């Protein structure tokens, strides 16, 4: 007999009406917020696919995605007013419906650009109960849920990069829970996603940037 947790029964703490169309959407947006490390936003473009595109506007999915990008949590009453928040901060917001058929009906793509010119494009799926899976970052296929502290590093696919990064984490007493590596082609652009038991501190990130050649971008979620 399957055992159910309290979370399975009552769902996540959230502003309604839907755990998948609202709470999950906020969580996808929060991944973008964390990737940008709190930098001031200039532009956000949201594209909704499948069920998100068909019924998401009635559920406030567009506002929920934007709220997450702005750093608003799923249970914050400001989720409903994210458009006003963006306007008050002079952030350009564009919302589109995508015709492309995706693997999951509750899929969104978020493009965000900061005042300094930093850019991220994230594709995420809301898989139910407020849970999400991030499946793309800046055109690279990835896969992580955000349930664990996550280190994401983009690098050139050459021998030694992965072992050096994991060696630094071990030296810093940071235990790796899960790890996946993605690449566009051999000896080309690659991405490692490392989920850890505890958040990776900024000092450890600086060590990786200093000691490992080939790292182009590194961030934590």
C-alpha positions in Angstrom: 0.0 0.0 0.0 1.4 3.4 -1.0 2.2 5.8 1.8 1.2 9.5 1.5 2.9 12.4 3.1 1.1 15.5 4.5 2.4 17.3 1.4 0.7 14.8 -0.9 -2.7 15.3 0.9 -2.9 19.1 1.4 -0.4 20.3 -1.2 2.1 23.1 -1.0 1.8 26.4 0.8 0.7 28.7 -1.9 -1.5 31.5 -3.3 -4.2 29.7 -5.4 -5.9 28.6 -7.4 -3.8 25.7 -8.7 -0.7 23.9 -7.5 0.4 23.2 -11.0 -0.6 26.3 -12.8 0.2 28.7 -9.9 2.6 27.3 -7.3 4.6 25.3 -9.9 4.8 28.3 -12.2 6.2 30.5 -9.4 8.8 27.8 -8.7 9.9 27.8 -12.3 10.3 31.6 -12.2 12.2 31.4 -8.9 14.9 29.3 -10.7 15.4 32.2 -13.1 15.6 34.6 -10.1 18.3 32.6 -8.4 20.3 32.1 -11.6 20.4 35.9 -12.0 21.6 36.2 -8.4 19.3 39.1 -7.6 20.5 41.4 -10.4 18.2 44.2 -11.4 15.9 43.1 -14.2 15.4 45.0 -17.4 13.3 42.6 -19.5 11.2 39.4 -19.0 9.6 37.4 -21.8 7.2 34.6 -20.9 6.0 31.9 -23.4 3.3 29.5 -22.2 2.7 26.1 -23.9 0.0 23.5 -23.9 -2.3 23.7 -20.9 -0.4 26.7 -19.6 -1.3 28.5 -22.8 -4.9 27.3 -22.9 -6.0 27.8 -19.3 -3.1 29.4 -17.6 -4.3 33.0 -18.0 -7.4 32.2 -16.0 -5.3 30.5 -13.3 -2.8 33.4 -13.2 0.0 31.4 -14.6 1.6 34.4 -16.4 1.5 36.4 -13.1 2.9 33.4 -11.2 5.8 32.9 -13.5 6.7 36.6 -13.4 6.3 36.6 -9.6 8.9 33.9 -9.3 11.3 35.8 -11.6 10.9 38.8 -9.3 11.8 36.6 -6.3 8.2 36.3 -4.8 7.5 33.0 -3.1 4.5 30.8 -3.9 2.7 31.7 -0.6 3.2 35.4 -0.9 0.0 37.4 -1.6 2.0 39.6 -4.0 1.9 36.8 -6.6 -1.3 38.2 -7.9 0.2 41.6 -8.3 3.4 40.7 -10.1 2.6 42.8 -13.2 2.2 45.9 -11.0 5.5 45.0 -9.3 7.3 44.7 -12.6 5.8 48.0 -13.8 6.9 49.8 -10.6 10.5 48.6 -11.3 10.4 49.6 -15.0 10.7 46.0 -16.2 9.5 45.3 -19.7 7.2 42.3 -19.7 6.1 40.4 -22.8 3.7 37.4 -22.6 3.2 34.9 -25.5 1.4 31.7 -26.3 3.7 29.1 -27.9 2.3 26.7 -30.6 5.1 24.2 -30.4 4.1 20.8 -29.0 6.1 20.1 -25.8 6.7 16.9 -23.8 4.6 18.1 -20.9 1.4 20.2 -21.1 2.4 22.6 -18.3 5.5 24.0 -19.9 6.9 27.5 -19.9 9.9 29.3 -21.3 11.3 32.3 -19.5 13.8 34.8 -21.0 15.2 37.3 -18.6 17.8 40.1 -19.1 19.3 42.2 -16.4 20.3 45.9 -16.6 23.9 44.7 -16.8 23.1 42.6 -19.9 23.2 39.2 -18.3 20.7 36.8 -20.0 19.1 33.5 -19.2 16.5 31.5 -21.1 15.0 28.7 -18.9 12.4 26.0 -19.9 10.5 24.4 -17.1 7.7 22.0 -16.5 5.2 22.1 -13.7 4.6 18.4 -13.0 1.9 18.6 -10.3 1.6 19.4 -6.6 3.8 22.4 -7.0 6.7 20.3 -8.2 8.8 21.3 -11.2 11.5 20.1 -13.5 13.9 22.4 -15.3 14.7 20.9 -18.7 16.6 23.7 -20.5 18.9 26.6 -19.8 20.3 28.8 -22.5 19.5 26.2 -25.2 21.2 23.4 -23.3 19.1 20.4 -22.3 19.3 19.8 -18.5 17.2 18.1 -15.9 16.8 19.1 -12.2 13.9 19.7 -9.8 15.2 22.4 -7.5 14.3 20.2 -4.5 18.0 20.1 -3.6 20.6 22.9 -3.5 21.9 22.8 -7.1 25.2 23.9 -8.6 25.1 24.6 -12.3 28.3 25.1 -14.3 28.6 25.7 -18.1 32.0 24.8 -19.4 34.1 23.6 -22.4 34.0 19.8 -22.6 37.6 18.9 -22.0 39.1 16.1 -19.7 39.5 17.0 -16.1 36.9 19.7 -15.5 34.3 17.4 -13.8 36.9 15.8 -11.5 38.4 19.1 -10.5 35.0 20.5 -9.6 33.9 17.5 -7.6 37.3 17.4 -5.9 36.9 21.0 -4.7 33.4 20.1 -3.3 34.9 17.2 -1.5 37.6 19.3 -0.1 35.0 21.8 1.1 33.1 18.9 2.8 30.1 19.3 0.5 28.4 16.0 -0.3 27.0 15.4 -3.8 23.5 13.9 -3.8 23.0 13.6 -7.6 25.0 14.7 -10.6 24.2 14.9 -14.3 26.3 16.1 -17.2 24.9 17.4 -20.5 26.8 18.5 -23.7 25.9 19.7 -27.1 28.7 17.7 -28.8 32.1 16.2 -28.0 34.7 18.8 -27.0 32.0 21.5 -27.2 29.7 23.3 -24.8 28.7 21.3 -21.8 26.8 21.7 -18.5 27.1 19.9 -15.2 24.2 19.9 -12.7 25.3 18.9 -9.2 22.6 18.6 -6.5 24.1 18.7 -3.0 23.0 18.0 0.5 23.8 21.6 1.6 24.0 24.9 -0.3 27.4 25.6 -1.9 28.8 28.7 -0.3 30.0 31.7 -2.4 33.6 31.0 -1.2 33.5 27.5 -2.8 32.1 28.9 -6.0 35.0 31.4 -6.1 37.5 28.5 -5.6 36.0 26.6 -8.6 36.2 29.7 -10.7 39.8 30.3 -9.7 41.1 26.8 -9.9 39.2 25.2 -12.8 39.9 26.3 -16.3 37.2 26.2 -18.9 34.3 27.2 -16.6 32.3 29.9 -18.5 29.4 30.4 -16.1 28.6 29.0 -12.7 25.6 29.6 -10.5 23.5 28.0 -7.8 19.8 27.4 -7.3 
